[in-house]
Amino acid sequence: MSNWETIIGLEIHVQLLTKSKIFSSSSTSYGSSPNKQASYIDLGMPGTLPVLNKSVIKKAVEFGLAIGAKISKKSIFDRKNYFYPDLPKSYQISQLEFPIVEGGTITIVDEENVSKIINVTRAHLEEDAGKSIHSDKNDCTFIDLNRAGTPLLEIVSEPEMCSAFEAVQYMKKIHNIVTFLKISDGNMQEGSFRCDANVSVRKVGDRNLGTRTELKNINSFKFVEKAINYEVKRQIEILEEGGKITQETRLYDENNDVTKSMRSKEEANDYRYFPDPDLLPIEIDEAYILEIKKSLPELPEVKEKYYRSEYDLSDEQISILLSNQDYAKFIDEVIKQSKIEPKKIVNYFISSIYSKINKDNLLLSKNSFTAKDFCLVMDSINVGTLSKNNLKTVIEESWVSKESISIIIDKYSNSNEDSDLIDKLIKDVVNKNKKQVEEYKSGKTKILGFFVGQVLKDSKGSDPSQIKDKIIKELDAI
C-alpha cells in the first residue's frame, strides 16, 4: 500500500449549546419522548414563520475567532431542497454561498509528531433534520422529529488529511475548542458531535484526486479511525484489482468493522438552493465581533502548551482540563492559591472532583464548592491531618452538605490517637519481621510494600503513603 496515498476531508456537525432550536422556541434537551419537542414551525406547518435564535450567531462567531477565520459581515440562509421522511418541510434551512465563517486553520500533529496545519474551508449554520428509526421487527420506519430544527454548525475542512490518525487529531482539536468555549456540549453518544468523512486514494505523485466516498454520521473518535482505515484498504484493493471506485455514501457498521453502501451519489446533487424568503440576511458589524473577541477566554491550544511546559502535565491530564472551561478555571484558581505542586493538585482534582462529576453527570459551575475549599482539603492531606483515602468521602459530603469544609475535614481528620496507633503497629511489624528488615537493609527496597500491607491490615482508612514514610523512618533508624 506504500504506492498509494490517502486524501481525507471532514464535515463536522456540531450541535450548538442552546436551550431552544434555531428557528423556534422548542426545547433542545435530550431524551424526551418521541415528537414531544416539535412545534408547528419545526413541522413546517402552513402559515408558520421561522425566527432566528440570536445565540447561534454568537456561538458561530466565537468558533470563527477561535480558529482565526474571517467572520462574514453578511451571511444568508438558503433552502436546500430534498425529500426525506424526517424532513417535514421537504427542505433544510442552511447556508451555501454566504456562510457565516470562512477560512481558518487547525494545527494538529501527524504520526511523526510533526505539526501540520489543516485549513478550514467554512463553517455555516443550519438546522438538523429529524431521526428515522428503522425497525426490522415491525417491518417499518418510525419518525422522531424532536431533533428537527436543532441548531448545527457544520465545519468543513479542506481535503488535507492523509491518514485516519490525522483525521482523529483534527476532530479532537475541533471537539476541544467547541466544548471548552461552551459552543457545544460535544456529547458524541447523544449526537451533539458527529462527522462525515470524505475519503479517496490516489497513486503517489498523482495530482488528481481519486473518486471519493462519503462515510456518513460517525459519532466516535475510535469509529472514525476504524471506518477510514477500512475504507482506504477497500478502495486500494478495488483499484489494484483493476476496478473503479463508485462515488457513493457509505455507513460504518461498528459491529462488523466494515463500511456498507447506503446510496450512490452523483457528482453534484441538484438541491435547488435559493435564499430563504422568510429569513433576513445576518448582518454583523465590527463592534459586535470585537466585543466577542474580548470576551473569549485563553484558547485551549495556548493553555495546552502552558500546562505542558510549566506544570509538566500529561496528555491525559491536559485533555481532561481542556474538556471543560470550568475545570481549567477551577484548577488555575487552585494553583494560584495553593503552594502544592500543580501536578499533584491536578491528580487530586481528577481522582476526586472530576470522577464524581463524570460518574453523577454533574456540573462544577452549579456547585458551591470553591477553589479555596479544595485548597483546604489538599493542605490537610499534605500535612497529614487528613488521609488521602478520605479525599473522595470529603468531596462527596461537601457536595451535598451545608456544613463548612473545615467542619467536614475535621470530621474525617486523623487524630493524635490514630497516629500513635500507627506508630505502635509499625514498631510491632518491624520487631516481628527481622528477616524482611535485613532484606531492606541490604538494598531490597521493594520489601517496603510488605511492611505497608502488614500495618494497613490493622489500620483501615489510613493513608498508605504516610505509613510508608513512617516505616522508612523507623527502618532507617535501626
C-alpha positions in Angstrom: 0.0 0.0 0.0 3.1 2.3 0.0 2.3 3.2 -3.6 -0.9 4.9 -2.5 -1.7 8.0 -0.6 -4.9 8.8 1.2 -6.8 12.1 1.0 -9.4 12.9 3.7 -11.7 15.9 4.3 -14.1 16.1 7.2 -17.5 17.7 7.6 -18.1 18.0 11.3 -21.7 18.7 12.6 -21.7 20.4 16.0 -24.9 20.8 17.9 -24.9 24.3 19.4 -25.5 24.6 23.1 -28.8 26.4 23.2 -31.9 25.9 25.2 -34.2 26.3 22.2 -34.0 25.4 18.5 -32.5 27.6 15.7 -35.9 28.9 14.4 -38.4 28.0 17.1 -38.8 28.1 20.9 -38.9 24.2 21.1 -36.6 22.7 23.6 -33.3 21.1 22.5 -33.0 18.9 25.7 -32.0 15.3 25.1 -34.0 12.2 26.0 -37.7 13.4 25.7 -40.4 11.1 24.4 -40.5 11.0 20.6 -42.1 14.0 18.9 -42.7 15.9 22.2 -40.3 18.7 21.2 -41.5 19.5 17.7 -43.5 22.8 17.2 -45.6 23.8 14.3 -42.6 25.7 12.9 -40.4 22.5 13.2 -43.1 20.5 11.4 -43.3 23.1 8.6 -47.0 23.7 9.0 -48.5 26.2 6.6 -48.5 29.8 7.8 -45.6 29.4 10.3 -42.6 31.7 10.1 -39.1 30.9 11.4 -37.4 33.4 13.9 -33.7 33.2 14.2 -32.3 32.3 17.6 -29.7 35.1 18.2 -27.4 33.0 20.4 -26.4 30.7 17.5 -24.8 33.7 15.8 -22.7 34.4 18.8 -21.5 30.8 19.1 -20.6 30.7 15.3 -18.6 33.9 15.7 -16.8 32.6 18.8 -15.8 29.5 16.8 -14.6 31.5 13.8 -12.5 33.8 16.0 -11.0 30.8 17.8 -9.6 29.3 14.5 -8.5 32.7 13.1 -11.2 32.7 10.4 -12.9 35.6 8.6 -16.3 36.4 10.0 -18.7 37.4 7.3 -20.3 40.8 7.8 -23.3 39.5 5.8 -24.4 35.9 5.6 -27.6 34.4 4.1 -29.8 31.4 4.9 -30.8 29.2 1.9 -33.3 26.4 1.4 -31.7 23.1 0.5 -34.5 21.2 -1.2 -34.8 17.4 -1.0 -37.5 14.9 0.1 -36.9 12.6 3.0 -39.5 11.4 5.6 -37.6 13.0 8.6 -37.6 16.4 6.8 -41.2 17.7 7.2 -40.7 20.9 5.2 -39.0 19.0 2.3 -36.2 21.5 2.6 -33.4 22.1 5.1 -32.5 25.7 6.0 -28.7 26.0 5.6 -26.1 28.4 4.2 -24.5 27.9 0.8 -23.0 30.9 -1.0 -22.6 33.2 2.0 -21.6 31.2 5.2 -21.1 33.0 8.5 -17.5 31.7 8.9 -14.9 31.5 6.1 -11.4 30.1 6.3 -9.4 29.5 9.5 -6.8 26.8 10.5 -6.4 24.0 12.9 -3.0 22.8 13.9 -2.5 19.0 14.5 0.4 16.7 14.9 0.9 13.8 12.5 2.1 10.3 13.3 5.7 11.5 13.4 4.8 14.2 16.0 5.3 16.9 13.4 3.0 19.9 13.4 0.7 20.2 10.4 -1.8 22.9 9.5 -5.3 21.8 8.3 -7.2 24.6 6.5 -10.9 25.0 7.3 -13.0 25.9 4.2 -16.0 27.3 6.0 -18.4 26.9 8.9 -22.1 27.5 8.4 -25.3 27.5 10.4 -28.1 25.1 9.6 -31.0 23.2 11.2 -30.9 19.5 11.8 -33.4 17.0 10.4 -35.4 14.5 12.5 -34.5 10.9 13.1 -35.6 7.8 11.2 -35.7 4.7 13.4 -35.8 1.5 11.2 -37.5 -1.5 12.8 -36.9 -4.9 11.4 -39.3 -6.3 14.0 -42.2 -4.2 12.8 -41.0 -4.0 9.2 -41.4 -0.2 9.2 -39.7 3.0 9.9 -40.6 5.3 12.8 -40.0 9.1 12.6 -39.0 11.1 15.7 -38.9 14.9 15.0 -37.5 16.0 18.3 -34.2 16.9 16.6 -35.9 18.7 13.7 -34.7 22.3 13.9 -31.9 21.7 16.3 -29.1 24.3 15.7 -26.0 23.0 14.0 -22.7 24.5 13.0 -21.2 22.5 10.1 -17.4 22.8 9.9 -15.9 21.8 6.6 -12.2 21.1 6.2 -10.1 21.2 3.1 -9.1 17.6 1.9 -5.7 17.9 3.5 -5.5 15.0 6.0 -3.5 12.0 4.9 -4.4 9.3 7.4 -7.1 8.2 9.8 -4.7 9.3 12.6 -4.6 12.8 11.3 -8.4 12.9 10.9 -8.9 11.9 14.5 -6.4 14.5 15.7 -8.2 17.2 13.7 -11.6 16.1 15.1 -10.3 16.1 18.6 -8.9 19.6 18.2 -12.3 20.8 17.0 -14.0 19.0 19.9 -11.7 20.7 22.4 -12.5 24.1 21.0 -16.3 23.8 20.9 -16.5 22.2 24.4 -14.0 24.5 26.1 -15.8 27.6 24.7 -19.2 26.1 25.6 -20.3 26.3 22.0 -21.4 22.7 22.3 -21.6 20.0 25.0 -19.8 17.8 22.5 -21.7 14.7 23.7 -21.0 12.2 20.9 -23.3 9.5 22.3 -26.2 11.9 22.1 -25.3 13.1 18.6 -24.1 16.5 19.6 -20.8 16.0 17.7 -20.6 13.8 14.7 -18.8 13.8 11.3 -19.0 12.8 7.7 -15.6 11.7 6.2 -14.8 12.1 2.5 -12.2 9.6 1.7 -10.2 8.9 -1.5 -6.9 7.4 -2.6 -4.5 8.0 -5.4 -1.1 6.8 -6.6 1.8 8.6 -5.0 2.8 11.5 -7.3 -0.6 11.8 -8.9 -2.0 15.3 -8.8 -5.6 14.5 -9.5 -7.9 13.5 -6.6 -9.3 10.0 -6.7 -13.1 9.3 -6.7 -14.3 9.8 -3.1 -16.8 8.1 -0.9 -18.6 9.8 1.9 -18.7 8.0 5.3 -21.8 9.3 7.0 -22.7 10.2 10.6 -19.9 8.8 12.6 -20.1 9.7 16.3 -16.9 8.4 17.9 -13.2 9.1 17.5 -12.5 5.3 17.6 -15.1 4.6 14.9 -13.8 7.4 12.7 -10.4 5.9 12.7 -11.6 2.4 12.1 -14.1 3.4 9.3 -11.4 5.4 7.4 -8.8 2.7 7.7 -11.3 0.1 6.4 -12.4 2.3 3.6 -8.9 3.1 2.5 -8.0 -0.5 2.4 -11.2 -1.4 0.5 -10.6 1.3 -2.2 -6.9 0.3 -2.7 -7.9 -3.4 -3.1 -10.5 -2.5 -5.7 -8.1 -0.3 -7.7 -5.3 -2.8 -7.6 -7.6 -5.4 -9.0 -8.5 -3.1 -11.9 -11.8 -2.0 -10.6 -13.3 1.5 -10.2 -14.4 3.4 -7.1 -18.1 4.4 -7.1 -18.9 7.8 -5.7 -21.4 7.0 -3.0 -22.4 7.5 0.6 -21.5 4.7 2.9 -22.3 3.8 6.5 -19.9 2.3 9.0 -21.0 -0.9 10.7 -19.1 -0.9 14.0 -20.3 -4.5 14.9 -18.6 -5.9 11.9 -16.0 -3.2 11.3 -16.9 -2.6 7.7 -18.4 0.2 5.6 -21.6 -0.5 3.6 -23.1 1.2 0.7 -26.0 3.5 1.6 -26.8 5.3 -1.7 -25.0 6.3 -4.9 -24.0 9.9 -5.2 -23.6 11.8 -8.5 -21.0 14.5 -8.9 -23.5 17.1 -7.7 -27.0 16.6 -6.4 -29.4 19.3 -7.5 -30.7 20.6 -4.3 -32.1 23.7 -6.0 -30.6 26.1 -3.4 -32.2 29.5 -3.2 -32.3 32.2 -0.4 -34.9 31.6 2.2 -37.6 34.2 1.6 -38.7 34.1 5.3 -35.3 34.9 6.8 -33.4 38.2 6.6 -29.7 38.2 5.9 -27.5 38.1 9.1 -25.6 41.4 9.3 -22.7 41.7 11.7 -20.7 44.8 12.4 -17.1 45.1 13.6 -18.1 46.3 17.1 -20.0 43.0 17.6 -17.0 40.9 16.5 -14.6 42.9 18.8 -17.0 42.6 21.7 -17.0 38.8 21.4 -13.2 38.7 20.8 -12.6 40.5 24.1 -14.9 38.0 26.0 -13.1 34.9 24.7 -11.0 33.1 27.3 -7.5 31.9 26.6 -7.9 29.3 24.0 -7.2 25.5 24.5 -4.1 25.4 22.3 -2.5 28.2 24.3 -3.4 26.6 27.7 -2.3 23.2 26.5 1.3 24.5 25.8 1.4 26.3 29.1 0.2 23.3 31.1 2.7 21.1 29.4 5.7 23.4 29.7 5.0 25.0 33.1 3.3 22.2 35.1 4.6 19.0 33.2 1.1 17.7 32.9 0.4 14.5 30.9 -1.7 14.4 27.7 -4.5 12.7 29.6 -4.5 15.3 32.4 -4.5 18.2 29.9 -7.3 16.6 27.9 -9.5 16.4 31.0 -8.8 20.0 32.0 -9.5 21.3 28.5 -12.7 19.3 28.1 -14.5 22.0 30.1 -13.7 25.6 30.6 -14.9 25.4 34.2 -12.3 22.7 35.0 -9.5 24.8 33.7 -10.7 27.9 35.5 -11.1 26.0 38.8 -7.6 24.4 38.5 -6.0 27.8 37.6 -7.6 29.3 40.7 -6.4 26.5 43.0 -2.9 26.6 41.7 -2.8 30.4 42.4 -3.9 29.9 46.0 -2.0 26.7 46.9 1.7 26.0 47.5 1.2 22.4 46.5 2.9 21.2 43.2 0.4 21.7 40.3 0.7 18.2 39.0 -0.3 16.9 42.4 -3.2 19.3 42.5 -4.5 18.0 39.1 -4.2 14.4 40.3 -6.2 15.2 43.4 -8.8 17.0 41.3 -9.2 14.2 38.7 -9.4 11.4 41.4 -12.0 13.2 43.4 -14.0 16.1 41.9 -13.7 15.1 38.2 -14.5 11.4 38.9 -17.6 12.5 40.9 -18.8 14.9 38.2 -18.3 12.3 35.5 -20.0 9.5 37.4 -23.0 11.5 38.5 -23.3 13.8 35.5 -22.9 17.0 37.5 -21.8 20.5 36.7 -18.9 22.0 38.6 -20.2 25.5 37.9 -23.5 24.6 39.7 -21.8 23.7 42.9 -20.8 25.9 45.8 -17.6 24.0 46.4 -14.8 26.6 45.8 -11.2 26.6 44.8 -10.4 27.8 48.4 -12.3 24.8 49.8 -10.2 22.4 47.7 -7.0 24.1 48.8 -8.0 23.4 52.5 -8.7 19.8 51.7 -5.3 19.4 49.9 -3.4 21.2 52.7 -4.9 18.9 55.2 -3.7 15.9 53.2 -0.3 17.4 52.7 0.3 18.0 56.5 -1.1 14.6 57.3 -4.2 15.6 59.2 -6.4 14.1 56.5 -5.8 10.7 54.9 -5.8 10.5 51.1 -8.2 7.6 51.5 -10.8 10.1 52.8 -10.4 12.5 50.0 -13.4 11.2 48.0 -15.5 10.9 51.1 -14.9 14.6 52.0 -15.7 15.7 48.4 -18.8 13.6 48.4 -20.1 15.1 51.6 -19.1 18.7 50.8 -21.1 18.4 47.6 -24.4 17.9 49.5 -23.7 19.2 53.0 -24.4 22.8 54.2 -21.6 22.5 56.7 -18.4 24.4 56.1 -15.5 22.5 54.5 -13.4 22.9 57.8 -16.1 21.1 59.8 -16.2 18.2 57.2 -12.4 17.9 57.1 -12.3 17.9 60.9 -14.9 15.1 61.0 -12.6 12.8 58.9 -9.2 14.0 60.1 -6.6 11.8 61.7 -6.4 12.2 65.4 -3.2 12.0 67.5 -4.6 8.7 68.8 -4.6 7.3 65.3 -1.1 8.5 64.7 0.1 6.9 68.0 -1.7 3.6 67.0 0.1 3.6 63.6 3.5 4.2 65.3 2.8 1.3 67.6 1.7 -1.0 64.7 4.9 -0.1 62.7 7.1 -1.0 65.7 5.3 -4.3 66.2 5.6 -5.3 62.5 9.3 -4.3 62.3 10.1 -6.3 65.5 8.3 -9.4 64.3 9.9 -9.5 60.8 13.6 -9.4 61.3 14.3 -11.3 58.0 12.5 -8.6 56.0 14.3 -5.9 57.9 17.6 -7.4 56.8 16.4 -7.5 53.2 15.5 -3.8 53.3 18.9 -3.0 54.8 20.6 -5.0 52.0 19.0 -2.7 49.4 15.8 -4.6 48.6 13.5 -1.5 48.9 10.6 -3.3 47.3 10.1 -5.1 50.6 8.5 -1.8 51.8 5.2 -3.0 50.3 5.2 -5.9 52.7 5.6 -3.7 55.7 2.9 -1.2 54.5 0.5 -4.1 53.9 1.0 -5.6 57.4 0.3 -2.2 59.0 -2.8 -1.5 56.8 -4.4 -4.7 58.0 -4.9 -3.2 61.4 -5.3 0.5 60.5 -8.2 0.7 58.0 -8.7 4.1 56.4 -5.1 5.2 57.0 -3.0 6.8 54.2 -0.6 4.2 52.7 1.9 6.9 51.6 2.1 8.3 55.2 2.5 4.8 56.6 5.3 4.2 54.1 7.1 7.4 55.1 6.9 6.4 58.8 8.1 2.9 58.1 11.2 4.2 56.1 11.9 6.5 59.1 11.7 3.6 61.5 13.8 1.2 59.4 16.5 3.8 58.6 16.8 4.4 62.4 17.7 0.7 63.1 
